[in-house]
Amino acid sequence: MTGTSFEAIDAALETLARRAPAWALVSIDERVAMLRDLGERFLAVGDDLVADAVRAKGVDASYGGEDWVAGPISFIRTCRFLADTLEGIARTGRVPISDDAIGVRPDGQVTVEVMPGDRWDRIQYRGWSAEVWMQPGIPLAEARGHLGGFYTKGEAPAPAVAAILGAGNVSSIAPLDLVHKLFVEGDVAIVKFSPVNDYIGPYIEHVFAPLVSAGFVRFAYGHAEVGEHLVQHPLVDEVHITGSEHTYDVIVFGKGEAGRERKASDDPVLHKRLTSELGNVSPVIVVPGKWSRRALDWQARHVATQMVQNAGYNCNAAKVMVLPERWPQREEFLDAVMALLAQRPARPAYYPGSEARYARAIADAPIVRRLGPEAGDSLPPTLLEGLTADSTAAVFQEEAFCQLLAVVDVPEATPGRFLSAAVDFCNDRLRGTLNATVIVDPDTARAADTGVARAVATLRYGSIGVNVWAAAAFPLGVTPWGAFPGHRRNDVQSGIGFVHNARLVDDPQKTVIRAPFVMTPTPPWSVFHRRSTATLRAVARFEADPGPVRLAAVLARALRP
């Protein structure tokens, strides 16, 4: 895609700065209509966008499911629930969450149940729940005052122009960041697409065309020099980036040795509010228990999916699996995972820098298992073994961002002691705080000494999945998506701030999602669902306009995995 000239960017920012006060005056009812229209417009381009995505990645149409769920479904669902939330505020003056959904933990921390989001969720996501934990220190009596953003506080935020630097791996990231800036934070915004997937640009421009015509949104294309011009521009008030920690450091502190020195002394070159989502060395903790063969087979597919979906180019992809060394079923489970990975077809390593990251990750691993066929432009699914919690492995500190999973053995004998040690390892030794997954069977979870509730409370991650890939917090929409709070700009790790959050929980600390230990039938987001593309295309249509007919279309495909 041809890069946008600096002159065109300057003109775009002048328009946005001029129109920002008008955006603040747009009524809630108008915003609801805009959000519903955005969802419909995204659905209209969904087929073509997904087709372009699989072509760009060098795979065939059977892989389209991963782009339906991470593209149209994520966007459409978030817009729908955000519209529902604003509609509820317009009608009643408060977020449409019942008082029963607001609770408090034994330590006094307030929680807000945001899923099931409606009656359709109870059917589609049977047995699932999601709650947002507010920041500690907010009294239960004041919880309502921390819902609704500026919509329930009586005044709009000051007009501001935001620059959004989009990610290159998932088509919904940039447009969802834009929705967040517009409708949650109240900014007008310009989006710069990543050169890796700037083919999505014309589709996203179509989706937001009415807001472009109104002067509230602009788009730009190009490489680092365009991004630098944007973030340093005097008309840009705020910046949001989805990308790597390295890119963030260059933006905030500058390049080369001078930038590293500035980072060390916390002396930034960018003096603007900057929010970010920067990836993670994402752990999967497997708690020992007595599993049936059916459960073991499902969880092997579950873990393999977390590793290879989108060729591992997800900021929330499983990168470290923490296993109990003395678990009697350890070898059986690990063999099942490896057998599944060995059957995966080769696919191109499409994301720039993959080979170098892969080489750094495997360089100090005691055992490297390359699984599955290899082709000239592919990197095979790879397991690293022989690691312990005391190892000093590169893969613990740098997100490999490819199909790679490190297996870490923890020797504790009992589930409770293992889980405690695993949580300490993840919190203290792994880089990042974006998401973590805990797999535990119901009998073990119910045992008083296992400490699952304590582990969930102790894990310092923005999203935690119990028996479900924590990445689910991204497409669900009703859940905030971002790092665990508290990072400093010169040690940013997984980032600062959050996006999505369609229920407008003002001060989230973490999201906790729970699902059944065994999911049956195989969910369509699994890479082992043979009708994934057709099923998730039907899900996108359903999310745009839920109803019995569209739900039946989903079920007809989903129940034949």
C-alpha positions as CSV (number, residue, x, y, z in Angstrom):
1,M,0.0,0.0,0.0
2,T,1.3,3.5,-0.9
3,G,2.4,5.4,2.1
4,T,0.4,8.5,3.2
5,S,2.3,11.7,2.7
6,F,3.2,14.0,5.6
7,E,1.1,16.7,3.9
8,A,-1.9,14.5,3.8
9,I,-1.4,13.5,7.5
10,D,-1.1,17.2,8.5
11,A,-4.4,18.0,6.7
12,A,-6.1,15.0,8.3
13,L,-5.0,16.0,11.8
14,E,-6.2,19.6,11.2
15,T,-9.6,18.2,10.2
16,L,-9.7,16.0,13.3
17,A,-8.7,18.8,15.6
18,R,-11.4,21.1,14.2
19,R,-14.1,18.4,14.5
20,A,-13.2,17.1,17.9
21,P,-15.5,19.5,19.8
22,A,-18.4,18.4,17.5
23,W,-17.8,14.7,18.4
24,A,-18.2,15.5,22.1
25,L,-21.7,16.8,21.3
26,V,-23.0,13.7,19.5
27,S,-25.9,12.2,21.5
28,I,-25.9,8.7,23.0
29,D,-28.8,7.7,20.7
30,E,-26.7,8.8,17.7
31,R,-23.7,6.8,19.0
32,V,-25.9,3.7,19.4
33,A,-27.0,4.0,15.8
34,M,-23.4,4.5,14.7
35,L,-22.2,1.4,16.5
36,R,-25.0,-0.8,15.1
37,D,-24.2,0.5,11.6
38,L,-20.4,-0.2,12.1
39,G,-21.3,-3.9,12.9
40,E,-23.4,-4.2,9.8
41,R,-20.8,-2.6,7.6
42,F,-18.1,-4.9,8.9
43,L,-20.3,-8.0,8.3
44,A,-20.8,-6.7,4.7
45,V,-17.1,-6.8,4.0
46,G,-16.4,-9.9,6.1
47,D,-16.2,-12.5,3.2
48,D,-13.8,-10.4,1.2
49,L,-11.6,-9.4,4.1
50,V,-11.2,-13.0,5.3
51,A,-10.4,-14.2,1.8
52,D,-7.7,-11.5,1.5
53,A,-6.3,-12.5,4.9
54,V,-5.9,-16.2,4.1
55,R,-4.3,-15.3,0.8
56,A,-1.9,-12.9,2.5
57,K,-0.9,-15.6,5.0
58,G,-0.3,-18.1,2.2
59,V,-3.0,-20.6,3.4
60,D,-6.2,-22.0,1.9
61,A,-9.8,-21.1,2.7
62,S,-10.0,-23.9,5.3
63,Y,-8.0,-21.6,7.6
64,G,-10.6,-18.8,7.3
65,G,-12.1,-19.5,10.7
66,E,-9.2,-18.0,12.5
67,D,-9.8,-14.7,10.7
68,W,-13.6,-14.8,11.2
69,V,-13.2,-15.1,14.9
70,A,-10.4,-12.6,15.2
71,G,-11.8,-10.2,12.7
72,P,-15.6,-9.7,12.0
73,I,-16.8,-11.6,15.1
74,S,-14.7,-9.7,17.6
75,F,-15.6,-6.4,16.0
76,I,-19.3,-7.0,15.5
77,R,-19.8,-8.5,19.0
78,T,-18.0,-5.7,20.7
79,C,-20.0,-3.0,18.8
80,R,-23.2,-4.8,19.6
81,F,-22.7,-5.0,23.3
82,L,-21.3,-1.5,23.5
83,A,-24.4,-0.2,21.7
84,D,-26.6,-2.2,24.2
85,T,-24.7,-0.6,27.1
86,L,-25.2,2.9,25.8
87,E,-28.8,2.2,25.0
88,G,-29.3,1.1,28.6
89,I,-27.6,4.2,29.9
90,A,-29.8,6.4,27.7
91,R,-32.9,4.6,29.0
92,T,-32.1,4.4,32.7
93,G,-29.0,6.5,33.4
94,R,-26.9,3.5,34.3
95,V,-25.1,0.5,32.8
96,P,-27.5,-2.4,32.1
97,I,-25.9,-4.7,34.7
98,S,-28.2,-6.0,37.5
99,D,-27.3,-5.4,41.1
100,D,-27.0,-9.2,41.5
101,A,-24.1,-9.2,39.0
102,I,-22.1,-6.9,41.2
103,G,-20.4,-8.8,44.0
104,V,-17.5,-8.7,46.4
105,R,-14.7,-11.1,47.1
106,P,-13.8,-12.2,50.7
107,D,-11.0,-9.7,50.7
108,G,-13.4,-6.8,49.7
109,Q,-12.5,-6.6,46.0
110,V,-15.5,-5.8,43.9
111,T,-16.4,-8.0,40.9
112,V,-18.8,-7.4,38.0
113,E,-20.3,-10.3,36.1
114,V,-20.3,-9.3,32.4
115,M,-21.0,-12.7,30.8
116,P,-23.4,-14.2,30.0
117,G,-24.1,-10.9,28.3
118,D,-27.6,-11.8,27.2
119,R,-29.9,-14.8,26.7
120,W,-28.1,-15.7,23.5
121,D,-24.8,-16.1,25.4
122,R,-26.5,-18.6,27.7
123,I,-27.1,-20.8,24.6
124,Q,-23.9,-20.1,22.6
125,Y,-21.6,-20.2,25.6
126,R,-23.3,-22.8,27.9
127,G,-21.4,-23.1,31.2
128,W,-19.3,-20.0,30.6
129,S,-19.0,-17.0,32.8
130,A,-16.8,-13.9,32.9
131,E,-16.3,-11.4,35.6
132,V,-14.3,-8.2,35.8
133,W,-12.5,-7.5,39.0
134,M,-12.3,-3.8,39.8
135,Q,-9.2,-2.3,41.3
136,P,-8.8,-3.0,45.0
137,G,-10.0,-0.3,47.3
138,I,-13.3,0.5,45.6
139,P,-16.1,-0.1,48.2
140,L,-19.1,-2.2,47.1
141,A,-21.4,0.7,47.9
142,E,-19.6,2.9,45.4
143,A,-19.3,0.3,42.6
144,R,-22.1,1.7,40.5
145,G,-20.2,5.0,40.4
146,H,-17.3,3.1,38.6
147,L,-19.5,1.9,35.7
148,G,-20.4,3.8,32.6
149,G,-17.3,5.9,31.8
150,F,-18.1,9.5,31.1
151,Y,-21.6,8.7,30.0
152,T,-22.7,8.3,33.6
153,K,-20.6,11.1,35.1
154,G,-22.4,14.1,33.7
155,E,-19.8,15.6,31.4
156,A,-18.0,14.6,28.2
157,P,-14.2,14.5,28.2
158,A,-12.2,17.4,26.8
159,P,-11.9,17.2,23.0
160,A,-8.8,15.3,22.0
161,V,-7.1,13.8,18.9
162,A,-5.7,10.3,19.2
163,A,-3.2,8.5,17.0
164,I,-3.5,4.7,16.8
165,L,-0.7,2.5,15.5
166,G,-2.3,-0.7,14.4
167,A,-1.0,-4.3,14.7
168,G,-0.2,-6.5,11.7
169,N,-1.5,-9.9,12.9
170,V,-5.2,-9.6,13.5
171,S,-7.7,-7.6,11.4
172,S,-9.9,-6.4,14.2
173,I,-7.2,-4.9,16.5
174,A,-6.9,-1.5,14.8
175,P,-10.7,-0.9,14.2
176,L,-11.5,-2.1,17.8
177,D,-8.8,0.3,19.2
178,L,-10.5,3.0,17.1
179,V,-14.0,2.1,18.5
180,H,-12.5,2.3,22.0
181,K,-11.0,5.7,21.4
182,L,-14.2,7.1,19.9
183,F,-16.9,5.6,22.0
184,V,-15.2,4.7,25.3
185,E,-12.7,7.5,25.7
186,G,-14.4,10.2,23.6
187,D,-11.5,11.0,21.2
188,V,-11.5,11.5,17.5
189,A,-8.7,9.5,16.0
190,I,-6.4,8.6,13.1
191,V,-5.3,5.0,12.5
192,K,-2.1,4.0,10.9
193,F,-2.3,0.5,9.6
194,S,0.6,-1.9,10.0
195,P,2.4,-2.6,6.7
196,V,2.1,-6.3,7.5
197,N,-1.7,-6.4,7.0
198,D,-2.5,-3.0,5.4
199,Y,-4.6,-4.9,2.9
200,I,-7.3,-4.6,5.5
201,G,-7.2,-0.8,5.1
202,P,-9.8,-0.4,2.3
203,Y,-12.3,-2.6,4.2
204,I,-11.9,-0.7,7.4
205,E,-12.2,2.6,5.6
206,H,-15.5,1.3,4.2
207,V,-16.7,0.3,7.7
208,F,-16.0,3.8,9.1
209,A,-16.9,5.8,6.0
210,P,-19.7,7.7,7.7
211,L,-17.4,8.8,10.5
212,V,-14.8,9.7,8.0
213,S,-17.3,11.9,6.1
214,A,-18.2,13.6,9.4
215,G,-14.5,14.4,10.1
216,F,-14.2,12.2,13.2
217,V,-11.9,9.5,11.7
218,R,-8.9,9.4,9.4
219,F,-6.6,6.7,8.2
220,A,-2.9,6.5,7.2
221,Y,-0.5,4.0,5.6
222,G,3.2,3.6,5.7
223,H,6.2,2.5,7.7
224,A,8.0,3.7,10.8
225,E,8.6,7.2,9.5
226,V,4.8,7.8,9.1
227,G,4.2,6.5,12.6
228,E,6.9,8.8,14.0
229,H,5.4,11.8,12.2
230,L,2.0,11.0,13.7
231,V,3.0,10.5,17.3
232,Q,5.2,13.5,17.4
233,H,2.7,15.8,15.7
234,P,1.6,18.7,17.8
235,L,-2.1,18.2,17.0
236,V,-2.0,14.6,18.4
237,D,-2.9,14.6,22.1
238,E,-2.8,10.8,22.8
239,V,-1.3,7.7,21.3
240,H,-2.3,4.0,21.4
241,I,-0.1,1.3,20.1
242,T,-0.5,-2.5,19.7
243,G,2.8,-4.1,18.9
244,S,6.1,-5.1,20.6
245,E,7.8,-3.8,23.7
246,H,10.7,-2.8,21.5
247,T,8.5,-0.7,19.2
248,Y,7.0,1.0,22.3
249,D,10.5,1.8,23.7
250,V,11.6,3.4,20.4
251,I,8.5,5.6,20.3
252,V,8.7,6.7,23.9
253,F,12.5,6.9,24.4
254,G,14.0,7.0,20.9
255,K,16.4,4.8,18.9
256,G,19.8,3.2,19.5
257,E,22.1,3.7,22.5
258,A,20.6,7.2,23.2
259,G,17.2,5.6,23.5
260,R,18.4,2.9,25.8
261,E,20.1,5.5,28.0
262,R,16.9,7.6,28.1
263,K,14.9,4.5,29.1
264,A,17.3,3.6,31.9
265,S,16.8,7.1,33.3
266,D,13.1,7.3,32.4
267,D,13.6,10.4,30.3
268,P,11.1,10.1,27.4
269,V,11.1,11.9,24.1
270,L,7.4,11.6,23.9
271,H,5.4,13.6,26.5
272,K,1.9,12.5,25.7
273,R,-0.6,10.0,27.2
274,L,0.2,6.7,25.7
275,T,-1.7,3.5,26.1
276,S,-0.5,0.1,24.8
277,E,-0.9,-3.6,24.4
278,L,2.4,-5.2,23.8
279,G,2.1,-9.0,23.9
280,N,3.1,-11.6,26.5
281,V,5.0,-14.8,27.3
282,S,1.6,-16.4,27.8
283,P,1.5,-19.4,30.3
284,V,-0.8,-22.4,30.5
285,I,-0.8,-24.0,33.9
286,V,-1.9,-27.7,33.9
287,V,-3.0,-28.7,37.4
288,P,-2.5,-32.5,38.1
289,G,-5.7,-34.6,38.5
290,K,-7.2,-37.8,37.4
291,W,-8.4,-37.2,33.8
292,S,-10.5,-39.4,31.6
293,R,-9.3,-40.2,28.1
294,R,-11.9,-37.9,26.7
295,A,-10.8,-35.1,28.9
296,L,-7.2,-35.6,28.1
297,D,-7.9,-35.7,24.4
298,W,-9.8,-32.4,24.6
299,Q,-7.3,-30.6,26.7
300,A,-4.5,-31.7,24.3
301,R,-6.5,-30.2,21.4
302,H,-7.1,-27.1,23.6
303,V,-3.4,-26.5,24.3
304,A,-2.4,-27.2,20.7
305,T,-4.9,-24.7,19.4
306,Q,-3.6,-22.0,21.8
307,M,-0.1,-22.7,20.3
308,V,-0.8,-22.9,16.5
309,Q,-3.9,-20.8,15.8
310,N,-2.9,-18.0,13.4
311,A,0.5,-19.8,13.1
312,G,1.2,-18.6,16.7
313,Y,1.1,-15.0,15.7
314,N,-1.2,-14.0,18.5
315,C,-0.1,-11.8,21.5
316,N,-2.1,-14.3,23.6
317,A,-0.8,-17.5,22.1
318,A,0.5,-20.2,24.5
319,K,4.2,-19.8,24.9
320,V,5.0,-21.7,28.2
321,M,3.2,-24.8,29.5
322,V,3.8,-25.4,33.2
323,L,3.4,-29.1,33.9
324,P,3.5,-31.1,37.2
325,E,6.7,-33.3,36.9
326,R,5.2,-36.1,39.1
327,W,1.8,-36.2,37.5
328,P,1.1,-39.8,36.5
329,Q,-0.6,-38.6,33.2
330,R,2.1,-36.2,32.3
331,E,3.7,-38.3,29.5
332,E,0.4,-39.4,28.2
333,F,-0.8,-35.8,27.9
334,L,2.4,-34.4,26.4
335,D,2.5,-37.3,23.9
336,A,-1.1,-36.4,22.9
337,V,-0.2,-32.7,22.4
338,M,2.9,-33.7,20.3
339,A,1.0,-36.1,18.2
340,L,-1.6,-33.4,17.3
341,L,1.1,-30.9,16.5
342,A,3.0,-33.4,14.3
343,Q,-0.2,-33.8,12.1
344,R,-0.5,-30.0,11.4
345,P,0.2,-29.0,7.8
346,A,3.1,-26.7,7.2
347,R,2.1,-23.1,6.8
348,P,4.2,-20.0,5.9
349,A,5.8,-18.0,8.7
350,Y,4.3,-14.9,7.4
351,Y,5.2,-12.4,10.2
352,P,8.5,-10.5,9.8
353,G,11.3,-11.5,12.1
354,S,9.9,-15.0,12.8
355,E,13.1,-16.8,12.0
356,A,15.3,-14.6,14.2
357,R,12.9,-14.9,17.2
358,Y,12.7,-18.7,16.7
359,A,16.4,-19.0,16.7
360,R,16.8,-16.9,19.9
361,A,14.1,-19.0,21.6
362,I,15.6,-22.4,20.8
363,A,19.3,-21.4,21.3
364,D,19.5,-22.3,25.0
365,A,16.8,-24.9,25.2
366,P,18.1,-28.4,26.4
367,I,15.7,-30.3,24.1
368,V,14.1,-28.9,20.9
369,R,11.4,-31.0,19.3
370,R,10.4,-29.9,15.8
371,L,7.0,-31.4,15.0
372,G,5.2,-31.7,11.7
373,P,6.3,-31.2,8.1
374,E,8.6,-28.4,7.1
375,A,8.6,-26.2,4.0
376,G,10.9,-23.6,2.8
377,D,9.0,-20.6,4.2
378,S,7.5,-22.3,7.3
379,L,8.6,-22.8,10.9
380,P,7.3,-26.1,12.3
381,P,5.4,-26.3,15.6
382,T,8.2,-26.7,18.2
383,L,8.3,-27.9,21.8
384,L,11.1,-26.9,24.1
385,E,11.7,-29.4,26.9
386,G,14.1,-30.0,29.7
387,L,13.3,-26.6,31.4
388,T,12.5,-26.0,35.0
389,A,11.3,-23.0,36.9
390,D,14.9,-22.2,37.8
391,S,16.1,-22.2,34.2
392,T,17.4,-19.0,32.6
393,A,15.8,-19.4,29.2
394,A,15.4,-16.8,26.6
395,V,11.9,-18.0,25.9
396,F,10.9,-16.8,29.4
397,Q,11.8,-13.2,28.7
398,E,11.0,-12.7,25.0
399,E,7.7,-13.6,23.3
400,A,8.7,-15.9,20.5
401,F,5.7,-14.9,18.3
402,C,5.6,-18.1,16.3
403,Q,4.5,-21.8,16.8
404,L,6.6,-22.5,19.8
405,L,5.8,-23.8,23.3
406,A,8.3,-24.3,26.2
407,V,7.4,-27.0,28.6
408,V,8.4,-26.2,32.2
409,D,8.4,-29.0,34.9
410,V,7.5,-28.2,38.5
411,P,8.3,-31.0,40.9
412,E,5.7,-30.3,43.7
413,A,3.7,-33.5,44.4
414,T,0.2,-32.2,45.4
415,P,-2.1,-30.1,43.3
416,G,-2.2,-27.3,45.8
417,R,1.6,-27.0,46.2
418,F,2.1,-27.4,42.4
419,L,-0.4,-24.6,41.7
420,S,1.2,-22.3,44.2
421,A,4.7,-22.9,42.8
422,A,3.4,-22.5,39.2
423,V,1.7,-19.2,40.0
424,D,4.9,-17.9,41.6
425,F,6.9,-18.9,38.5
426,C,4.5,-17.2,36.1
427,N,4.3,-14.0,38.1
428,D,8.1,-13.7,38.8
429,R,9.9,-15.3,35.9
430,L,7.8,-14.7,32.7
431,R,7.8,-11.4,30.8
432,G,4.4,-9.8,30.5
433,T,1.1,-9.8,32.3
434,L,-1.5,-9.9,29.5
435,N,-3.1,-13.4,29.9
436,A,-2.7,-16.7,31.6
437,T,-4.7,-20.0,31.3
438,V,-5.3,-22.5,34.1
439,I,-6.5,-26.0,33.3
440,V,-8.0,-28.0,36.2
441,D,-10.5,-30.8,36.4
442,P,-13.7,-30.2,38.6
443,D,-12.8,-32.8,41.3
444,T,-9.4,-31.3,41.8
445,A,-10.8,-27.7,41.7
446,R,-13.3,-28.6,44.4
447,A,-10.7,-29.9,46.8
448,A,-10.2,-27.4,49.6
449,D,-6.4,-27.6,49.5
450,T,-6.0,-27.1,45.8
451,G,-6.3,-23.3,46.0
452,V,-7.7,-22.5,42.6
453,A,-9.5,-19.4,43.9
454,R,-6.3,-18.3,45.6
455,A,-4.3,-18.9,42.4
456,V,-6.7,-16.8,40.3
457,A,-6.5,-14.0,42.8
458,T,-2.7,-14.1,42.9
459,L,-1.9,-14.3,39.2
460,R,-0.9,-10.9,38.0
461,Y,-2.5,-11.0,34.5
462,G,-5.1,-8.8,32.9
463,S,-7.1,-11.8,31.7
464,I,-7.2,-15.3,33.3
465,G,-9.0,-18.3,31.7
466,V,-10.0,-21.2,33.9
467,N,-10.4,-24.2,31.5
468,V,-10.6,-21.8,28.6
469,W,-7.9,-20.1,26.6
470,A,-7.6,-16.7,28.2
471,A,-7.5,-15.2,24.7
472,A,-11.3,-15.5,24.8
473,A,-11.3,-12.1,26.6
474,F,-10.3,-10.5,23.3
475,P,-13.3,-11.4,21.1
476,L,-16.0,-11.5,23.8
477,G,-16.1,-7.7,23.8
478,V,-17.8,-7.3,27.2
479,T,-14.4,-8.0,28.8
480,P,-11.6,-5.5,29.0
481,W,-8.4,-6.4,27.2
482,G,-5.0,-5.3,28.4
483,A,-2.2,-5.9,30.8
484,F,-2.4,-6.2,34.6
485,P,-2.2,-2.6,35.9
486,G,0.9,-1.1,37.4
487,H,3.6,-1.2,34.7
488,R,5.9,1.8,34.4
489,R,6.7,3.3,31.0
490,N,10.4,2.3,31.2
491,D,9.4,-1.3,32.2
492,V,6.2,-1.5,30.2
493,Q,6.1,-5.3,29.6
494,S,2.5,-6.0,28.3
495,G,1.5,-2.4,28.2
496,I,-0.5,0.2,30.0
497,G,-4.3,0.7,29.8
498,F,-7.0,-1.5,28.3
499,V,-9.4,-1.6,25.3
500,H,-12.8,-3.2,24.4
501,N,-14.7,-3.2,27.7
502,A,-18.2,-2.9,26.2
503,R,-19.8,-2.9,29.6
504,L,-17.8,0.2,30.6
505,V,-16.2,-1.0,33.8
506,D,-14.1,2.1,34.7
507,D,-11.3,0.7,36.8
508,P,-10.6,-3.0,35.8
509,Q,-7.8,-4.9,37.4
510,K,-8.4,-8.3,35.7
511,T,-10.9,-10.4,33.8
512,V,-11.6,-14.0,34.9
513,I,-13.3,-16.3,32.4
514,R,-14.5,-19.8,33.4
515,A,-15.7,-22.6,31.1
516,P,-16.4,-26.3,31.4
517,F,-13.4,-28.6,31.7
518,V,-14.4,-30.5,28.6
519,M,-16.1,-28.6,25.8
520,T,-18.3,-30.7,23.6
521,P,-18.9,-30.5,20.7
522,T,-15.5,-29.1,19.7
523,P,-15.8,-25.3,19.7
524,P,-15.4,-23.8,16.2
525,W,-12.5,-21.7,17.3
526,S,-10.5,-24.9,17.7
527,V,-8.0,-25.6,14.9
528,F,-9.4,-29.1,15.0
529,H,-13.0,-28.2,14.0
530,R,-13.4,-29.3,10.4
531,R,-16.2,-26.8,9.6
532,S,-14.6,-23.9,11.5
533,T,-14.8,-21.4,8.6
534,A,-18.4,-22.1,7.7
535,T,-19.5,-22.1,11.4
536,L,-17.7,-18.9,12.4
537,R,-19.0,-17.2,9.3
538,A,-22.5,-18.1,10.6
539,V,-21.5,-16.8,14.1
540,A,-20.5,-13.4,12.6
541,R,-24.0,-13.1,11.0
542,F,-25.6,-14.1,14.2
543,E,-23.6,-11.6,16.3
544,A,-24.7,-8.8,13.9
545,D,-28.4,-9.5,14.5
546,P,-29.1,-12.3,17.0
547,G,-32.2,-14.4,16.5
548,P,-33.5,-17.9,16.3
549,V,-33.0,-18.4,12.6
550,R,-29.4,-17.3,12.6
551,L,-28.7,-19.2,15.8
552,A,-30.0,-22.4,14.1
553,A,-27.6,-21.8,11.2
554,V,-24.7,-21.6,13.7
555,L,-25.8,-24.8,15.6
556,A,-26.4,-26.7,12.3
557,R,-22.7,-26.2,11.5
558,A,-21.2,-26.3,15.0
559,L,-22.7,-29.6,16.0
560,R,-21.0,-31.3,13.1
561,P,-17.3,-30.7,14.0
